[in-house]
Amino acid sequence: MSPLTQNEQLHLNSLEEVKNCSLLESQCSGTTLDRPLTNISPEEYGESWEGVHFSESMLSSYLRFYEIGAAWRTVGGLSDVKGEYSLINFHDALMSSDPGTEQGQTAFHQAFLSQLCPIDRSPRSGAGFQTYLRMQAEVDELELWYSDIADIEQPPYPPGFIKLDISYCEYLDALLLTKGTYGWQYLFADISLSGKGSSDSRNNLKNMLRAFPEIFPDRDYSSLRDRLEARL
């Protein structure tokens, strides 16, 4: 296996920041490398994915780790913030079952659900979120969709799913800033966080923007602050 790419090293460093931070209580794992993305053909994992391809930007930013992630929370008197991420190697992600086509209320729902391939999840805490790639043929960039236990809906798509307005590469970049803070994905979705049902995510994100400048003082959180304000 070739040496770590620049992006792999950035994410390994980010994981170490969480693991070694005295202001965070964490469970971390993941350094073993798997095969590169260039060796993966989606159609080998499902006939319905014939014609699906990974863009050049995905190929250049893809992380070869078998799994990399952390579940954490702040300690030491800081604002209470919790988070988790667990990036799945694409070889395993492509073999994962879809989120349940039998739950689709229409043929469109069922077809949509069959296209979803998980790339990020919360196995340690059981928080219930997952982020998916939508495996569509002949598109320039594959869409990202987010699902958690919150009551979200974006018709005509099935309840519980919302599209993210970022690419896979941008998702990885955002993880370097957010460290997987619960609800961070909503900062990149067309959604309001002002309602009562969004209070947990809203408060966690507000606390993140209070605590992270102290925990990680070399990072600029102004872009995330602007995104949160736009959704309140």
N, C-alpha and C positions, 0 to 999 in steps of 0.2 A: 504494500500500500504506500502511495506517495505521501510526502510530508503534508502537514496541515495546510489548507488554503488560508488566505488572509481572513476570510469570513469565518471559517472554522475556528481560527485562533481567537477572533473577537468574541465568539460565543463561549468558547472555553474560558476566556478571561472573565467574561460576564458571570458565568457560573461560579468561578472562584471568588469573585467579589461577594456574591451572596453567601457562599459557603464559609468564607473567612471573616465576615462582618460581625462584630460583637454586638451590633444593634439589631441583628436579625437572628431569629431562631429558625433553623432550616433543616430540611432533608433534601440532599442533592445526589444525583447520580448521572453517569453517562460520559464515558470518554472513548469507548471502543468504536473503531471505525468499521463501516460496512462497505459495500460496493458503491462506486460512483454512479451518479444519476445517468450518465451517458450509456450505461449498460442496461438500462431499463426501457422496455417497450410496453406501454400500458395495455396494448391489445393482447399481450401474452397473458394478462391477468383477467381478461373478460372480453368476450366478443363484442359487447356493446361499446367498448372503448376504442374500437378501430377508428383510426383517424385522429385520435387525441395525441397531441405532441407537447413537449415541454419547450418553452421559449428559451432563447439563448441567455436571457437574464436569469432564468431559473437554473439553467445548467451551470452558470457561473457562480451563483450564490448558494446553491444547494449544500446542505450539511450532511456529511457521510456518517455521522455518528449513529450507532445502532439505536441509541436513545439518549437524549440529553434534557435535563430539566430539574426543577426544584419546587418544593412547597415550602412556604416561609411565612413568617409574621414578624412584625416589629416588636421589640422589647426595650427595656431601659427608659420607660417613661415617655417615649415618643407617641405621637398620634397613632392610633390603632390602624394598621394596614395589614392586609393579608393578600397572598397571591400564590399562583401556581402555574407552571407550564410544563409540558412534557412533549417535546417534538419527536414525532415518530419517523423512523426511517421509511422511505417510500416503498421499499420492498415489502415491509410488513403492512404499511398503510394500504397498499393496493390489494393485499390479500384479506383485509378486514371486510366484514359484512357491512352493507349499507345500513342506515339508521332505521330500516323497517319499512319496506315498500307496502306491507300489509296495512300500515297506518295511513296510507294515502287515501283521501276521501274521493279523489278523482283520478282519472288516467294521467292527467298532467302531474298531479302530486306524486303518483307512483313513479313516473318517468324521472321526475326531478330527484326524488330520493335515491333512485338507483344510480344516479350520476355522482353522488357524494362520496368522497374519499377522505377519511380523517387524517389530519396532520398534526393536531395539537389537542391535548386533553388534560384531565385532572385526576389521575389514578390514585394519588396518595391521599388526598382529602375527600374524594368522592363528591366534589362540588357540583359535578354534573355538566360541565361545559365541554363542548368540542368545537373545533374549527375544522372546516372541510374545504378541500378543493372540489370544484364542480368540473367533472371530467367531460367536457364538451369537445366534439370533433371540430377541426378546422376553425379554431379561434386563435387570435394572436396571443392573448394572455388568459389563463384559466382564472375563473372567478373564485373568490373566497367567501364562504358563508359561515355564520356563527350561530351556535345554538347553546342555550343553557336552560336552567329550570325556570327562568323568568317567563312571564306571559308576553311574548313578543310575536308580532304577526306582520307580514308584508305580502298581502294578496297580490297575485293569485297563488303565491307559494304556500306550502303547508304552514300551519301555526307552529311557532317555536323556532323559526329560522329567519335570519336577517342577513342581507348581503353587506359585505364590507367593501368600502371604497378604496382599497389598497391592493397591490399585487402581492404575490408570495414573497418577493424580495423585500418589499416595504414592510411586510409583516415581520420578517426576521429583524429588520432594522428597528422596528418599534419595540420588539422584545428586549433589545439591548438597553432601551430607556426604561421601560415599564417593569422589567423583570417578571412579567406575568401577573401584575396586579389585577385582582379580580375586577372584571368589567372594563378593562382597558380597551377591548375591542369596540365597545360602543362609541369611543371617541372617533372611530373611523367608519361610522355607519349613519345613515339618515334616520336619526331617532332623537326624541326629546327625553332628557333625564330629569325633568322637573316634576313628574308625577309621583304620587305616593308609592306606586309599585316599583319605582326605580330608586327608592331611598337607599337601599343597601349599596348598590353600585355607585350611586352619586356620592355617598359619604365616604366610601372606600377610596374613590378617586380624589376627592378633596383632601383626605388625609395623606394620600400619596404625595400630593403636591406640597403639602406642609412638611412631610418627613424626609422625602428623598433629597432635597437640596442640602440637608444636613448629613444624610448618610452617604450620598454620592455627590460631593460639592463640585466636582469637575464636569458635571453634566449640565446641559441647558434644557430646562423643562418648559420654556416659554411657549413652544408650539403645542404641547399637551395642555397647558393652562388655557390657551386660546381656544382649543377644541372643546374643552369642558365648558367654558363660559358660553360658547355658541350653542350648547345643548341644554342649558339651564333655563 
